[in-house]
Amino acid sequence: MEPIVETNLLSNALKSYQGPPFRVSLDYSDTKMEFGQGDPVFTIHFHTRPAFIEVVVKGDLGFVEAYMDKHVTVEGDLVAALSLGANPTFSMPGYWWINRVVGRIYTLLNPDDPSNARKNIQEHYDLGNDFYALWLDRNMQYTCAFFANPDQSLEAAQENKMDYICRKLELKQDMSLLELGSGWGGFAIYAAKHYGVKVTAYNVSHAQSVFARQWAEQEGLGDRVTFVEADYREARGEFDRIAVIGMVEHVGEGHYHELAEVVDRHLKDGGLTLWHFISRIYPKPTDPFSAKYIFPGGHIPALSEVLPAIEKKHLMVLDIDNLRLHYARTLLHWRKRYLDHWNEVMDLYGERFARMWDLYLSGSASSFIYGELTLAQVLLVKGRPKNLFINRDPYLHPENVVPRWNY
C-alpha cells in the first residue's frame, strides 16, 4: 500500500526541484519516486517508516543519525545526495527552521570560551594521530590545499598551499613567526625549513602538540620551532608575522574580536598576518550535525562576521582569496583515501563512527561544490602598508621579479 503521507510530503517538498536527478525508495512499502531530469545519480533508501519520520521531525540531524544507524542508506553518489539539504528548491515544511533551532541549541551547549575551548578541540583532534594519518597527506595538512591544476596530487597541492602562504607573508631568514592553531606542526616546520624563520606555535590539542614536537626534533629544527600547548589567548611576545590557518572556525561565534586583539597585540608595526579559514557566503548558524558530532563549539563565519573585528583593530586588508573549489578537490581526495582505509577505521572506532565521518567528509565536499561554503585567505597588515608589491604576481609566480611601491 502506498504511504500517502510520505509521498505527499516529498511531492510538495520537491515540486520545484532543480538539481542532480535522484530517486527516493521507501523500502518498507516498496514505493519509489524520482525527481529531477535524467537518470538518477543516487537513490536514498528509507528502510523503516520511523527513519522517514525522524528526518521530517529532526531535519539534517535526523537524516545523519538515521544514516549512521543504517536506517537510511544512499546508493550512488553520496556527495551529490548531501547537496539536497542545501538546495534552495527543496522546501520540506519547517526543515530550515528545525535545522537552525537544533544547531543553535548544540552551539549554546558548547560555547568556545577559554574554559571550554580545550575540551571542544580535543573532542575532534585527539581522536588519534593514527586515524588522521590514514587519509591526510605526508605533511599532515588538515586544511584546504592549493592545486596548480585539477590533476595535481594531494601531496604536491598541500606543499603548494604552505608555500603560497609563506610567499604572501613574505617570510625571510630569521624572521619571527607566530602561528595560532598549529595542527600537527606541518606549516611551522615547512616555514622554518624552507624560509629559515623562527616559529612559535600555539595549540590546545595534546596529541597534536606531542606529535609536532617530535617531528620538529626529527627534522633538526628543535631550536627554530617551539610548540606551546596553550590557548591562543595565552600567546606571549612580539612577532614579524602571524599565521592563522584553520583556526578561525574554532574561535567561536562572537569571539573574533578576541582573535583580532591577540593578533594586534603580538604583531609588530608593519607586520603581515594571514588568516586562512572556511567561510560562508552569508551568516548562518552552525548545522546541528557539526555542532553535536564533529566540531563542538565551532562556527563557520561569513566574512561579514569576521571583518568588523579586524577593522576595529585597524588591521588593513591587503588581499582576499577565495579557494572554494580547491577545498572541494581537497575533500574529495581525503574521502577517497578515507574509503581506501575503511576497514582500519572500522577496527579503530566501529561502523557507526566510520559512517559518521564518511558523511562529514562527503557533506563538506558537497557544501563546497553545491552549497554556501567558501575558503577565505585574508592577508592583513598592521599600520601603514610600506614597500608593497605593485601587483599579486609574486604570490603565484615567485620566480618573477616584480617592482614595489616606494611610498
N, C-alpha and C positions, 0 to 999 in steps of 0.2 A: 504494500500500500504506500502510495507517495506521501511523504511528510509535508503537508500543506504549509505549515508554519515556516519550516526551513526554506522551502522553495520560494515562498512569497518574500521572505526576508532577503534572500540572495538576489532574486529578480529585481526588487526595488533598489537594493544597495548598488547593483551593478548595471542598472538600465542605461546609464550614460558612460559606461566604462570604456576607456581608451588606454591601451597598454598591451603588454605581451599576452597573446591568447592563452587561455588556460581552461582546465576542467575541474569541477568540484565533484567528488564522488562521496555520496552518503552511503557508506558501505553497509550500514546497519539496515538500510531499506532498499539497497540495490538501485539507488537513484543517481543519475549522472546529469550534470548541467555544464554547458560550455559557454564561455564568454570571450569576447574579442574576436578579431578577424584572423582566420588562418588556422593551421594545425596547432593544437595545444603544445606549448613548450614545457608545461608542468601540470601535474594533477595533484590537488590537495585531497587527501583521503581522511574523512572523519570516520573513525572506526566505531564510535559509540555516539548516541544522542547526547549524553551528558557532556561529551567533549565539545560538541557544537554549541550547546548552551553556555559552557564555560567561556568560549570565545565571545559570544554575544554579551555576556554579563561582565567579563573582566577585560575585554579589549585585547591589546597586544600581549599583556601578561597572561591572559587566559590561553592564547594561542601557543606561546612559547612553553608554558608549563605542560599543556597537553602534548606538545611535540616532545618535550623532554621525557615524558612518561609513556611515549609511543601510542597515545590515544589518537594522535594525529600524525600522519606521515606525508612526505612530499615525494612524489615520483617525478623525476626530471630535474629541471634547473631550479635549485633551491634559492640561488641568488635572485633570480627573476621573481620567484614566488614571494620572497620577502619584500619586494617592492610594492606589493598590493596595499599594505597598510599606509604607505606614504603617498599613494596615488590620489590626487585631488578628485578624480572621477569615481572613487569608491566612497559611498555615502551610507554606511550602516548607521541606523539611528543611534545617536548617543555615543558612537565609538570614540570620537575625538575627545569628547568631554570626559569619558571614563579614563582614557589614557592620561589626560592632564591631571585629573584628581589623584589617580593611583600613583603616578610618578611623583607628584608633589608630596604625597604622604611619605613615601620612602626617602625622598630628599630631606624632609624635615626630621626623619628618624635618624639620619646620618649626617649631621652638619659637619662641615670641614673646618671647624675651629681648631686651634692648636692642640687642645686636649684630645681631639678625636682623629686628627689627621693621620697619625701613625697607624692606628688601627685600620682606618679606611685603606691606606696604601698597602699595608701588609696583607689584607684580605685578597688583593689581586696579585701583587708582585712577589709575595713569599710563597706562592704555590709550589715552588721548587725550580731551581735553575735547570735541572734536567728536563723538566717539562717544556720550558721555553726553548731550550737548545734543540729540541726535536724539530722545530719549524722556523726559527729565526735564522738569519744569515750568520756567517762565522764571526762577525763583529757584534753580534747580539743587539742589533738595532731594532727597537720596538717602536719606531716612528716612521713616517712616510719617507720612502726612497725617492730618488730623483733620476728619472730614466732619460738617457740620451736618445733612445729610440724604444718603441714598444717591445722589441725582442731582446733587449739587453737583460742579462742575468740579474737576479736579485742582489747577488754579492757585489757586482760592479755598480749597480744603481745605488746601493746604500753607501758605498765609498764616494760616489758622486755627490750624494746628499751632504755627507760630512765635509767634503772639500768645498762644496758650494757655500756652506755656512761659514767655513774658515775664510773664504775669499770675500764674502760680504762683510765679515767683521774685520777684514784687512789685518789678519794676525801676522805678527812679526816676531823674530827671535827675541826671547826673554821678556816679552810682554806678560803681564799678569792677567789671567782669565778666571772669572768666577762662573761656575756652572751651577744653576739651581735646578735640581732634579736630574741626577746623573745616570739613571738606569744602571746597566751593568758596567758602565765606565767606558764604553766604546768610543764616544766622541772625545772625551777628555784625553784618552790615550792617543787617539789619532791626531788631535791638535798638538799634543806635546811631542809626539814622534815626528810629525811631518812639518810642523811650523815652529818648533822649539820654544813654545810658550810654557809658562809655569801655571799650573791649573790647581784651583781649589774647588772641589765639587761637593755639594750637599745633597743628601738623600736620606729618607727615613726608613727605607727598606733594609732590614738587617741582611737578608740573603744577598741582595744586590751589592751592598757595601762590602761584604766579605769577599765576594767574587771579584769585584773591581780592584780591591787592594792586592789580591793575589795575582791578578792579571798584570797590574802595573809593575809589580816586582819581577814577574817573569819576563817582562819586556825591558827590564833595566831602567824603568822610569820612576822608581820609588822616590827619587829626590826631586822630581819635576811635577808629580801629580799627587795631590793629597785628597783622599776621600773622607769626608766628615759625615758620620751617621747622626744627622740632626735635621730639624725642620728648617726650611729656607729662611724663616723669620729669625733664626739664630745666627745668620751669617755675620762674619766679622771681617774687617779690613777694607781696603780701597783698591780698585782694580781698573786696568786699562779697558777691559772688555767684559761683557756679561752675556752668557748664552742661556736661554730658557727654552729647552727643547722638550716638547711633550709634557710640559709641566702645567701650563695654564689651565688645562682641562681638569686638573686636580686641585686647583686653588679653591674652587667652590664659588657658587653664585654669591655675588655681593662682596667678595674678598679681593677683587682685582686692584683696589686701591692699596691694599697691603703689599701686594707684589710690586706695584709701581713705586711705593715708598722704599721698599728694600733695594730695588734697582737704583733708584735715585740716590739713596744714602751711600751705596758702595761703589758707584761708578764715578770715575774721575771726570772732571770737566773736559768736554770734547770727546769723551769716550763713546764707543758704539755698543749697542746691545741688540741682539736679535731674538725675537720671540717666534717660535715655530709651534703652531698648535692647531688642532681641529677646531673649526668654527662652523656656525650655521649661517644661512643666508638671511635669517631673521630670528629674533629671540623666541625661545620655546622652552618649556620645562623639560627636564631630563625624562627620557622614556622610562616606564616602570621596570622593564627588563634590566636595563643597565643599572638603574638605581638600586634594585634589590639584589641582583646576582653578580654583576660584572664590576662596576665602578661605584661602590657606595661612597657618597659624599661628593662625587664628581659632578661636573656640569660643563656641557659644551656650549660656549657662549657665541653670540653673534659679535661681529666687530663693534657694533654699536654699544655693546655692554662693556667691552674692554677699552676702547679708545678714550672714553671720558676720563677713566682713571689715569691713563697715560698723559692726557692733556693737562690734568690738574697739577702734575709734577713738572710741566713744561718740558717734557721729553718730545723731541721733534721727530715726526715720521719722515724718513728718507725714502723708503721703498716698501711696497706691499706686493707680494707674490701670491697667486692662488694656484696651488698644486693639486687641485681636486682629483683629476684623473690619474695623476701619479700615485695618489693614495689608493684609488680603486685598483690599479695594477699591483701595488704592493700587497694589498689584502688578498687578491686572487692568488698571488704567489704563496702567501702564508697559508691559505686554505688548502692549496694543493699539497704543500709539504705536511700540513697537519693530517690530511686524509691519508697520506702515504705512511703515517705513523699511527694510524687509528688503533691498532692492536696494543701498542705501547701505552697510549693514553688510557685505553680501557683497563689495562693492567694496573696503571697508577691510580686511577680515580673512579673507575666504573663507567657503565654505559650512560647513565643519566647525565653525568658531568661531560662526557665526550659529546653527547648530542647537544648539550647546552653551549659548549664552546664552538661547535660547528655552526650553530645558529648565530652566535656572536660574530664570528668571522664572516659568515655569509651575509648577515644582515648589515654589517658595517660596509662591506663591498657594495651591497645593494644601495645603501644610502649615498655613497659617493657616485654611483653610476646613475641612479634614478631619482634620488632624494635630494635633501636640502643641505647635506654636509659639504664643506669645503676644507682645504688645508691652507691656512694663512701663514706666511712668513713675513713678519713685520720688522723692518730694520729701523732703529731709532738712534738718535744722537742726543747727548746731554749738553746743553748750552748751544752756543753759536756754531753752526757747521763750518769747518775750515778744511781747505785743501781737498775738496771732494772731486771724485772722478767726474768728467764732463758728461758721461752717459753710463748706461748699465753694462756696457760691453765687457768690462773686466770680470763681472760676476760669471758670465757664460764662457768667455774666451780669455783665460788668464795669460795666454801667450801674446796677446795683442798689447801693444804699448798705447795707452790712452792718456791724453793730457788731463790735467786737473785745473779746476778753477783756482786762481791765485788771489782771491779776495773773499 
